Amino acid sequence: MIRAALSKVPGLGGWSEDPLWASFYDWTVEHPRAGGVIWRLGMNSELAKLYRAAEEIGRQPAGSRILDIPSGGGVALRGLTPGQGVEYVAADIAQTMLDRTMDAARERGVDDQVEPRIADVGALPFADGEFDLVVSFTGLHCFPDPARAVIEMARVLRPGGVITGSALLNDTGLRYAPIRGVGRTAGLLGPGCTGHDLEAWLAGQGIHDVVLERSGAVGYFRGVKRT
């Protein structure tokens, strides 16, 4: 079983305890001006790319099923629109994260479309091909076994469906090594992966037309499952 709650550093907390870092991350995403500056200084990354990636959610037609794993504090909900008519499954290993996701869903007026589910990304409790879209923003680098996570996310994606997300990559240079090191020491980050690893894992699960766009320490990926 993949578990995101690992060892903890006082004041940060593990993922199951709604860590301080998660609150800070959500705050930066929800405050574009200040958050954009923090992202540029800390990761040399453009926060606007996250917003654009989340727009994939809003392009899904009524009746679509979407999986957001890990949902965290619900930052991807910015892509969901009121009355869109989709089934949005917000999955996370921590109930505290799901509670925050539902708070965000109510604030955005989309809670009628969101179903919170406790789920382990290494053994997702969903059938093969159950979702039209799988999103995983800033998630892969948190998982102890990111390769297994890709296998499971691809499994529950229907043929012709889209998988998209973002992750801190390991091959972005020494400048970002301290970020990864501190995160792993705090138990908030797993082993992560390189861009090559991610592309190979996706291809191995029948994901084609893979696009990987780098933005500082972060890589944004998108691909389509073969029919």
Secondary structure, 3 states (H helix, E strand, C coil): CCCCCCCCCCCCCCHHHCCHHHHHHHHHHHCHHHHHHHHHHHHCCCHHHHHHHHHHHHCCCCCCEEEECCCCCCHHHHHCCCCCCCEEEEEECCHHHHHHHHHHHHHHCCHHHEEEEECCCCCCCCCCCCEEEEEECCCHHHCCCHHHHHHHHHHCEEEEEEEEEEEEECCCCHHHHHHHHHHHHCCCCCCCECHHHHHHHHHHCCEEEEEEEEECCEEEEEEEECC
